[in-house]
């Protein structure tokens, strides 16, 4: 096994043709987040052994559809977290936002991370590395921001693949909740994706996030039958 990088920073693990990337889950949870680029179940098991050996309390997958579960289950990973999936069509004109939504840049990552830390419970938080990873998940992506009194109040990360849009992340600082910023971000994300050829928008959220679910349903999203699952292999 060959490892490039230094833990607890991002590392790349290779074994023959197999390759994976790992980073800390976040500052609150001492797990490793492992993204398989190519490889089999024995490679996933070897990655877990290595990461646990250098200090991770466990190794967790990205959220995966059921069709991708087999390799991870064969490597000794177990279902850990579940996310609900929502989707909606983007045909026709999309409603406008009630607040100004602007495109962000790299200078806003610190403010974005601060909002994410305040808006989500520890297990679901993303640090800057995780947020940047979400931006790279699709060929085209944008960071959208809302403001009030020169303070960033919320953000969305939206991307587009071939014909589908993906709302990767939406968060509003609790100090600015219930003012419509989340709705404005969702609408702006839909418009952004529609302008770039997306015919539908998909997103995921925690099953117990009832406020988010109500917002998405009120904006035309429907909960799908399929779910995403995070798989985890704990330290022995």
C-alpha positions in Angstrom: 0.0 0.0 0.0 1.3 3.5 -1.0 0.1 6.6 0.9 0.6 10.2 -0.3 -0.1 13.0 2.2 -0.1 13.3 5.9 -2.9 12.4 8.3 -5.0 14.1 9.7 -4.8 16.0 6.4 -6.1 14.6 3.1 -4.3 11.4 2.0 -4.4 9.3 -1.2 -4.1 5.6 -0.8 -3.1 3.2 -3.6 -2.6 -0.5 -3.9 -1.9 -1.7 -7.4 -4.6 -0.2 -9.6 -6.8 0.6 -6.7 -7.1 4.1 -5.4 -9.0 6.0 -2.7 -8.9 9.4 -1.0 -9.4 9.9 2.7 -9.9 13.0 5.0 -11.1 13.5 8.5 -14.9 13.3 8.8 -14.9 16.7 10.5 -13.4 18.5 13.6 -16.0 17.0 15.9 -16.1 13.3 14.8 -12.7 11.5 14.7 -13.7 9.2 11.9 -12.1 9.1 8.5 -14.2 9.8 5.4 -13.1 7.4 2.6 -14.0 8.0 -1.1 -13.3 5.0 -3.3 -12.1 5.9 -6.7 -11.4 2.4 -7.9 -10.9 -0.9 -6.1 -12.5 -4.0 -4.6 -13.7 -5.0 -1.2 -10.3 -6.2 0.0 -8.9 -2.8 -0.8 -11.7 -1.1 1.2 -10.9 -3.3 4.1 -7.1 -2.6 3.8 -7.9 1.2 3.7 -9.9 0.9 6.9 -7.2 -1.1 8.7 -4.6 1.6 7.7 -6.7 4.6 8.7 -7.7 3.1 12.0 -4.1 2.2 12.5 -3.0 5.8 12.2 -5.7 7.2 14.6 -9.1 7.2 13.0 -11.9 6.0 15.4 -13.7 4.5 12.4 -13.9 4.8 8.6 -17.1 6.0 6.9 -18.2 6.0 3.2 -19.8 8.9 1.4 -23.6 8.6 1.2 -24.2 5.8 -1.3 -27.2 4.3 -3.2 -28.1 0.7 -2.5 -26.5 -0.3 -5.8 -23.1 0.7 -4.4 -23.4 -1.0 -1.0 -22.1 -4.5 -1.9 -18.4 -3.7 -1.9 -18.6 -1.9 1.4 -20.7 -4.5 3.1 -18.2 -7.2 1.9 -15.4 -5.2 3.4 -17.0 -5.2 6.9 -18.6 -1.8 6.8 -22.1 -1.5 8.3 -25.0 0.9 7.7 -24.4 4.0 9.8 -26.4 7.0 8.6 -29.4 7.4 6.3 -30.4 10.3 4.1 -33.7 10.9 2.4 -33.6 11.9 -1.3 -35.9 14.5 -2.9 -36.3 15.6 -6.5 -38.3 17.9 -8.7 -38.6 18.8 -12.3 -37.2 22.2 -13.5 -39.5 22.7 -16.5 -40.9 26.2 -17.1 -40.0 29.4 -15.3 -38.7 29.1 -11.8 -40.0 31.4 -9.0 -37.8 34.3 -7.9 -36.0 34.6 -4.6 -37.3 37.1 -2.0 -33.7 38.0 -1.0 -30.7 38.9 -3.1 -28.6 35.8 -3.8 -25.1 36.3 -5.1 -22.3 34.0 -6.3 -19.6 33.5 -3.8 -15.9 33.0 -4.2 -13.0 31.4 -2.3 -12.8 34.4 0.0 -16.1 33.3 1.6 -15.1 29.8 2.7 -14.5 30.9 6.3 -17.9 32.4 6.6 -19.5 29.5 4.9 -17.9 27.0 7.2 -19.0 29.1 10.2 -22.6 28.9 9.0 -22.3 25.1 8.4 -21.0 24.5 11.9 -23.8 26.5 13.5 -26.6 25.0 11.3 -25.9 21.3 11.6 -25.4 18.8 14.4 -21.8 17.5 14.8 -22.3 14.3 12.8 -23.5 16.2 9.7 -21.1 19.2 9.8 -18.7 19.9 6.9 -15.4 21.7 7.3 -13.8 23.7 4.5 -12.3 20.5 3.0 -15.8 18.9 2.9 -17.4 22.0 1.4 -14.8 22.2 -1.3 -15.3 18.5 -2.0 -19.0 19.2 -2.5 -18.1 21.9 -5.0 -16.1 19.3 -7.0 -18.7 16.6 -7.0 -20.1 17.9 -10.4 -18.5 19.2 -13.5 -20.1 22.7 -13.0 -20.9 24.2 -9.5 -21.5 27.4 -7.7 -21.5 28.8 -4.2 -24.5 30.9 -3.6 -24.8 33.3 -0.7 -27.4 35.5 1.1 -26.5 38.5 3.3 -28.1 40.9 5.8 -26.4 44.0 7.2 -23.1 43.0 5.6 -23.2 39.6 7.2 -23.4 36.3 5.3 -26.7 34.6 6.5 -26.8 31.5 4.4 -25.3 29.5 1.5 -26.0 26.9 -1.0 -23.7 24.7 -3.1 -25.4 23.7 -6.4 -24.0 21.7 -9.3 -25.0 20.4 -12.6 -24.1 17.1 -14.3 -25.3 16.3 -17.8 -29.1 16.9 -17.4 -29.6 17.0 -13.7 -28.9 19.6 -11.0 -27.7 18.7 -7.5 -28.3 20.9 -4.5 -25.4 19.6 -2.5 -25.7 21.8 0.6 -28.1 24.4 2.0 -27.6 26.1 5.3 -28.8 29.2 7.1 -27.2 30.5 10.3 -29.6 30.0 13.2 -29.5 33.7 14.0 -31.2 34.3 10.7 -33.6 31.4 10.6 -37.3 31.8 9.7 -36.7 34.8 7.5 -36.9 33.1 4.1 -33.2 32.9 3.4 -33.3 29.1 2.9 -36.2 29.4 0.4 -34.4 32.1 -1.5 -31.3 29.9 -1.8 -33.3 26.9 -3.0 -35.0 29.1 -5.7 -31.8 30.7 -6.8 -30.2 27.2 -7.0 -33.1 26.0 -9.2 -32.7 29.0 -11.5 -29.0 28.6 -11.7 -29.3 24.9 -12.6 -32.1 25.5 -15.1 -30.0 28.1 -17.0 -27.3 25.5 -17.4 -29.6 22.9 -18.9 -30.7 20.9 -15.9 -34.1 19.3 -16.3 -34.4 18.2 -12.7 -33.0 19.0 -9.3 -32.0 16.4 -6.6 -31.0 16.9 -3.0 -30.8 14.9 0.2 -31.4 15.7 3.8 -31.5 13.9 7.2 -34.8 12.1 7.9 -35.3 14.0 11.1 -34.8 17.5 9.6 -38.5 18.2 9.4 -38.1 21.9 8.8 -36.0 21.3 5.7 -38.4 18.6 4.4 -41.3 21.0 4.7 -39.4 23.7 2.8 -38.4 21.3 0.0 -42.0 20.0 -0.4 -43.4 23.5 -0.4 -41.0 24.3 -3.3 -42.2 21.4 -5.4 -39.8 18.6 -4.3 -41.1 15.0 -3.8 -39.4 12.5 -1.5 -38.1 9.5 -3.4 -38.5 5.9 -2.4 -34.7 5.4 -2.6 -32.4 6.6 0.1 -28.7 7.1 0.5 -26.7 5.3 3.2 -23.4 6.0 4.9 -21.5 2.8 5.7 -19.0 2.7 8.6 -16.3 0.3 9.8 -15.5 1.0 13.5 -12.1 0.5 15.2 -11.9 -3.0 16.8 
